[in-house]
């Protein structure tokens, strides 16, 4: 029974992390596009800021994933 609870917990945490990463990337990209439209709606800035937001979203997501993996490794070593 305890083994089953660990599997369910791991699947749930993985789902939450993946969804967080997905929404972080999309959210920062959309925020960049919004800021670009506020600065210059007719120019190229929305694309540039959207790309910058996408890049930042990916970097933040990888950092979050790296921290999660390190945390899980520490937790596994204690058990």
N, C-alpha and C positions, 0 to 999 in steps of 0.2 A: 504494500500500500504506500509506503514512504517513497519507494522508487517511482511510482506512478505520479505522486505529487511533485517530485523533482522534475519529471519530464514535462508536466503541465506548466509548472512555473517557468521552466526554461523556454518553452514554446511561447508563452505569454510575454515574457521579457523580450525575446527576440522580435516578436511582432511589434511591440511597443517601440523598440529601438529603430526598427526599419521604418515604421511610420513616422517617427520623429525625424529621422534623417531625410526622408522624402519631403515632408512638409517644410523642413528647414531650407532645403535647396530651392523648392518652388517658391516659398515665401520670400526669401531674400532676392530671388530673381524678379519677382513681381514688384517688390519694394523698389528695386533698382529701376525698373521700367517706369514706375509711378514718379519717382524722383526725377528721372530724365524728362518726363513729360511736363513736370512742374517747372523745370529749368528752361527748356526750349522745346515746345511741342512740335515745331516744324523741322528741327534739325536731326542730327544723328545721335544725340545724347541718350534718348531712351534705349537704343540698342547697346550703346557703350555701357551705360549704367546697369542695364539688364544682364549683360555679360559679366560685369564686375560682381554683381549680386550672385549670379550663378557660381562664379569661381569662389567667392567667399562662402557660399552655402556648402559647396563641396568640401572646402578646407575645414569648416566648422564641423561638418558631418563626420569626416574622417578622424578628426581629433576626438570627437565624442565617442566614436566607435572604438578608437584606440584606448581611451580611458575605461570604457566598459570592459574591453577584453582584459586589460590589466587588473581591473577590480575582480573579475571572475576568476582570473588565475590566482590571485591572492586568496580568494574565498575557497577555491579548490584545494590549495595547499594547506589551509587550516583544517579542512575536514579529514 
